[in-house]
Amino acid sequence: DAGVIQSPRHEVTEMGQEVTLRCKPISGHDYLFWYRQTMMRGLELLIYFNNNVPIDDSGMPEDRFSAKMPNASFSTLKIQPSEPRDSAVYFCASGSPPYEQFFGPGTRLTVL
Amino acid sequence: GENVEQHPSTLSVQEGDSAVIKCTYSDSASNYFPWYKQELGKGPQLIIDIRSNVGEKKDQRIAVTLNKTAKHFSLHITETQPEDSAVYFCAASTKGFQKLVFGTGTRLLVSP
């Protein structure tokens, strides 16, 4: 298995633009997680899905952020409009209980 | 909600020495405590975990101890090697492997 796949690996955009991050979880995993990592706030859980259904989105910072999981093999995290303070590394992870969460390589987002 | 504190933020040791990283958590209902290792440019990777019904777990050079009364848990790495150099994160969850709350990370540097 190729592990969790994220795209793009790097994204540079200008303030106000829409940004879409993509994730392909490991096949067979029924949980998918989106995290954000910054120097100031560390690693934060944004939202997670179980069987494609959002379970907890309490970590989503504001309405500019949205996440979808249309099927078991694909999820997106969208930021619209983007702001400089959204600059961070965004990780997708997948897993099935009671085992571990497997993290992807991350997407480094820079908003100018 | 859960709050996890991690110390120290940086740790430098000589190759062959032991390294200890400590974490405290706030929610007595937490029942799952994983440790992740993050190398530069990569996503976090699980190295060991412990559940609340166990006080200690060991895997080769790595061990984790849990004190539920004091609400703290520690990572012990013996016979450190340069390839152990990375950032280590502890985490805690009240919902098994699902809703992880991460510590702020410890940058471990092992000098040859």
Interface residues (C-beta under 8 A of the other chain):
Chain A: V4 Y31 G42 L43 E44 L45 Y48 I55 D56 F91 A93 G95 P97 P98 Y99 E100 Q101 F102 F103 G104 P105 G106
Chain B: P34 Y36 G41 K42 G43 P44 Q45 L46 D49 F89 G96 F97 Q98 K99 L100 V101 F102 G103 T104 G105
